[in-house]
């Protein structure tokens, strides 16, 4: 039984070499940006961080893969994860990586609406299916977009072909008992409202809940519970526990169009 909720969400403390893994992300991301056709710093709102980078494959894109980064809604930005666009580009899709206003400047409910605005904006730029993916807090955010109270327009919602949550947090209520909440400022009603696990899916979109088998037990538990809850509500949901993957390594497959993770994202 979980007692130490801070430890339950402490990924850095439990991944060997975590600091060097995280330090490599911006270097890898910069290399991808330098070598790829892109529109950078595209505004989708009025805030300083409501911007996305849009990368293009060779030839007309088949659609767009949106990747929403994690960091407990309070860290990182799109510039740290550009390299994760590689798999989508290899498969012939455009790749959109948005940043968003971070806590405590924004509440999680505000960030949910910002990501919806980013998807609305990229939908007006790239034709075809929209494939949503996100990691950690980003997984939470993309699942929120297909809940029964989705802020997306009906026309954009109809274009979402698949959703993939990777190493996600889907029940925010345990965060109320962590030091993370000193920054997030969640209260009970917002934690419940913003938890996909407590909501119904608005549309029947093929959804993959992907988690590393070596992640913290709380991430595995939440992923299993999320898949079970939505399966019980008639959603088209698949749970994958990726063997040997921890919370930071679980996203590596996004760099390779042939990887099992990327095949799940693309369907």
C-alpha distance (Angstrom), angle and dihedral (degrees) to the residues before:
residue distance angle dihedral
X1 . . .
X2 3.81 . .
X3 3.81 114.7 .
X4 3.82 106.1 152.5
X5 3.81 103.4 60.1
X6 3.79 93.7 177.2
X7 3.80 89.5 58.6
X8 3.81 90.3 45.6
X9 3.81 90.5 65.3
X10 3.84 98.0 33.2
X11 3.79 100.8 112.0
X12 3.81 97.3 160.3
X13 3.80 92.5 57.5
X14 3.79 93.7 54.5
X15 3.83 103.4 42.5
X16 3.83 116.3 83.1
X17 3.80 110.4 -127.2
X18 3.79 92.2 8.4
X19 3.79 93.8 149.9
X20 3.80 93.4 55.3
X21 3.82 91.7 46.4
X22 3.79 91.9 53.5
X23 3.82 91.9 43.3
X24 3.82 90.4 56.4
X25 3.80 94.7 55.6
X26 3.83 98.6 77.1
X27 3.82 91.8 44.9
X28 3.80 92.0 51.8
X29 3.78 90.1 44.0
X30 3.81 93.2 52.6
X31 3.81 90.8 51.4
X32 3.81 91.2 54.3
X33 3.80 92.6 48.2
X34 3.80 91.0 50.9
X35 3.80 92.8 52.4
X36 3.80 102.6 40.6
X37 3.80 136.9 74.8
X38 3.78 105.3 -111.7
X39 3.77 148.4 155.3
X40 3.80 104.8 -135.8
X41 3.78 131.1 -161.4
X42 3.80 95.4 13.9
X43 3.84 109.5 176.6
X44 3.78 119.6 -127.9
X45 3.81 96.0 166.3
X46 3.78 142.1 9.8
X47 3.82 98.5 -94.7
X48 3.78 124.9 100.0
X49 3.82 91.1 -115.3
X50 3.80 99.2 38.1
X51 3.79 91.9 102.2
X52 3.78 135.1 110.3
X53 3.79 137.3 -159.0
X54 3.80 116.2 -133.8
X55 3.80 119.8 -158.5
X56 3.79 124.4 -165.1
X57 3.81 131.5 -149.8
X58 3.77 125.2 -138.8
X59 3.78 104.7 -78.6
X60 3.81 130.0 6.4
X61 3.81 111.5 -28.3
X62 3.80 118.9 -111.6
X63 3.80 88.4 -142.3
X64 3.79 135.3 -57.2
X65 3.79 133.8 -72.2
X66 3.80 112.5 -152.7
X67 3.80 116.4 -157.0
X68 3.83 119.1 -167.9
X69 3.79 115.1 -162.6
X70 3.78 127.2 -134.3
X71 3.79 134.4 -139.4
X72 3.82 101.2 137.3
X73 3.82 90.1 -74.6
X74 3.82 87.5 -72.3
X75 3.83 107.8 73.7
X76 3.78 143.4 52.6
X77 3.80 132.1 16.3
X78 3.78 140.5 -136.7
X79 3.83 90.8 -83.1
X80 3.80 89.8 68.1
X81 3.80 94.8 58.9
X82 3.81 109.1 37.2
X83 3.82 90.6 118.4
X84 3.81 89.4 66.7
X85 3.82 87.7 71.1
X86 3.81 90.4 71.2
X87 3.80 97.4 88.9
X88 3.79 93.3 50.0
X89 3.79 91.7 48.2
X90 3.80 92.4 49.2
X91 3.80 88.1 53.3
X92 3.81 92.1 52.6
X93 3.81 99.4 -102.7
X94 3.77 130.2 123.9
X95 3.80 113.8 -118.3
X96 3.80 124.6 -141.4
X97 3.81 120.2 -165.5
X98 3.81 114.5 -175.8
X99 3.76 129.6 -166.5
X100 3.79 119.8 -150.9
X101 3.79 139.1 -163.9
X102 3.79 108.7 -79.1
X103 3.79 129.7 -133.9
X104 2.96 134.1 -69.2
X105 3.81 88.9 32.1
X106 3.80 88.3 53.3
X107 3.77 131.0 31.7
X108 3.78 118.7 -131.5
X109 3.80 90.9 -106.3
X110 3.81 88.7 56.4
X111 3.81 91.2 49.9
X112 3.81 90.4 51.8
X113 3.81 89.6 56.8
X114 3.80 91.6 46.3
X115 3.80 92.5 54.9
X116 3.80 89.1 48.9
X117 3.81 88.4 53.8
X118 3.82 90.1 50.3
X119 3.81 91.1 53.1
X120 3.80 91.2 46.9
X121 3.81 89.9 51.9
X122 3.81 96.9 47.8
X123 3.80 89.6 46.1
X124 3.79 87.6 62.6
X125 3.82 91.1 52.8
X126 3.82 104.5 41.1
X127 3.79 122.6 44.3
X128 3.78 125.5 -145.5
X129 3.80 134.2 40.4
X130 3.79 122.0 -10.5
X131 3.81 116.6 -139.0
X132 3.80 113.5 -165.0
X133 3.79 122.2 -154.9
X134 3.76 134.4 163.4
X135 3.79 142.0 168.3
X136 3.80 127.6 -131.4
X137 3.83 105.3 -38.2
X138 3.80 86.2 9.5
X139 3.80 89.6 58.0
X140 3.78 88.5 55.4
X141 3.80 90.9 50.3
X142 3.81 96.8 51.2
X143 3.82 91.8 47.1
X144 3.82 88.6 51.7
X145 3.79 89.4 59.0
X146 3.80 92.1 65.3
X147 3.81 96.8 43.9
X148 3.79 122.1 113.7
X149 3.82 91.5 -94.3
X150 3.82 95.2 48.3
X151 3.81 113.1 165.4
X152 3.82 90.5 -149.1
X153 3.79 120.1 108.3
X154 3.79 116.8 -107.2
X155 3.80 91.6 -112.2
X156 3.80 94.0 53.6
X157 3.79 92.9 41.5
X158 3.80 88.5 55.6
X159 3.83 89.9 57.6
X160 3.81 95.5 55.9
X161 3.78 103.6 108.4
X162 3.81 101.5 175.6
X163 3.80 140.7 0.8
X164 3.81 125.3 -154.5
X165 3.79 122.4 -171.9
X166 3.82 112.7 -166.1
X167 3.80 120.3 -162.2
X168 3.78 90.5 -21.3
X169 3.78 138.6 -180.0
X170 3.80 105.7 -136.0
X171 3.81 101.4 162.7
X172 3.79 111.0 55.6
X173 3.80 96.9 -177.1
X174 3.84 95.2 90.1
X175 3.81 88.3 57.4
X176 3.81 88.1 68.4
X177 3.83 86.3 72.4
X178 3.83 96.0 51.6
X179 3.77 137.3 83.8
X180 3.81 86.5 -117.9
X181 3.78 86.9 77.7
X182 3.79 90.4 67.2
X183 3.82 83.3 75.6
X184 3.81 101.9 27.9
X185 3.82 94.9 50.2
X186 3.79 91.9 -155.7
X187 3.78 119.1 171.8
X188 3.77 126.9 -162.4
X189 3.82 98.5 -95.5
X190 3.82 93.8 47.4
X191 3.81 92.4 46.0
X192 3.80 89.3 54.6
X193 3.81 95.2 42.5
X194 3.81 93.1 49.3
X195 3.82 96.4 45.8
X196 3.82 110.9 101.9
X197 3.80 89.7 -160.0
X198 3.82 88.8 67.3
X199 3.80 95.7 47.6
X200 3.78 135.6 73.0
X201 3.82 120.8 -113.5
X202 3.79 109.7 -106.7
X203 3.77 95.7 -151.9
X204 3.79 134.5 21.5
X205 3.78 98.3 -112.5
X206 3.82 118.7 157.9
X207 3.80 102.4 -101.3
X208 3.79 128.4 -169.4
X209 3.79 121.4 -161.0
X210 3.81 103.1 -159.5
X211 3.78 122.2 -174.6
X212 3.78 134.9 166.2
X213 3.78 111.7 -110.4
X214 3.83 88.5 -137.8
X215 3.80 95.5 51.3
X216 3.79 121.9 115.7
X217 3.81 109.9 -68.0
X218 3.80 91.6 -113.9
X219 3.81 91.8 60.1
X220 3.79 91.1 49.6
X221 3.80 91.2 46.4
X222 3.79 93.1 49.8
X223 3.80 92.4 47.1
X224 3.79 92.1 51.5
X225 3.78 91.6 45.9
X226 3.81 92.8 47.6
X227 3.80 92.2 52.4
X228 3.80 92.3 46.1
X229 3.80 94.1 48.9
X230 3.79 96.0 50.0
X231 3.79 92.6 40.7
X232 3.78 86.7 57.1
X233 3.80 89.2 52.9
X234 3.80 92.6 53.7
X235 3.78 99.1 -100.1
X236 3.81 121.5 151.2
X237 3.81 93.9 -117.3
X238 3.80 133.0 157.6
X239 3.80 126.8 -169.0
X240 3.82 119.3 -149.5
X241 3.80 122.7 -175.8
X242 3.80 104.1 -164.0
X243 3.83 109.1 -143.8
X244 3.79 117.5 -124.0
X245 3.81 95.1 5.6
X246 3.80 124.7 127.3
X247 3.80 126.7 -163.6
X248 3.81 96.1 -83.0
X249 3.80 99.1 37.4
X250 3.79 94.8 47.7
X251 3.83 91.6 81.4
X252 3.81 95.4 54.0
X253 3.80 91.7 94.4
X254 3.80 90.1 69.0
X255 3.80 87.2 75.8
X256 3.82 92.8 64.6
X257 3.81 124.2 59.1
X258 3.80 90.2 -154.6
X259 3.80 96.9 53.2
X260 3.81 120.7 110.9
X261 3.80 90.1 -117.0
X262 3.79 93.6 52.2
X263 3.80 90.7 46.5
X264 3.80 87.7 55.0
X265 3.81 91.4 49.9
X266 3.81 92.0 49.4
X267 3.78 97.5 36.9
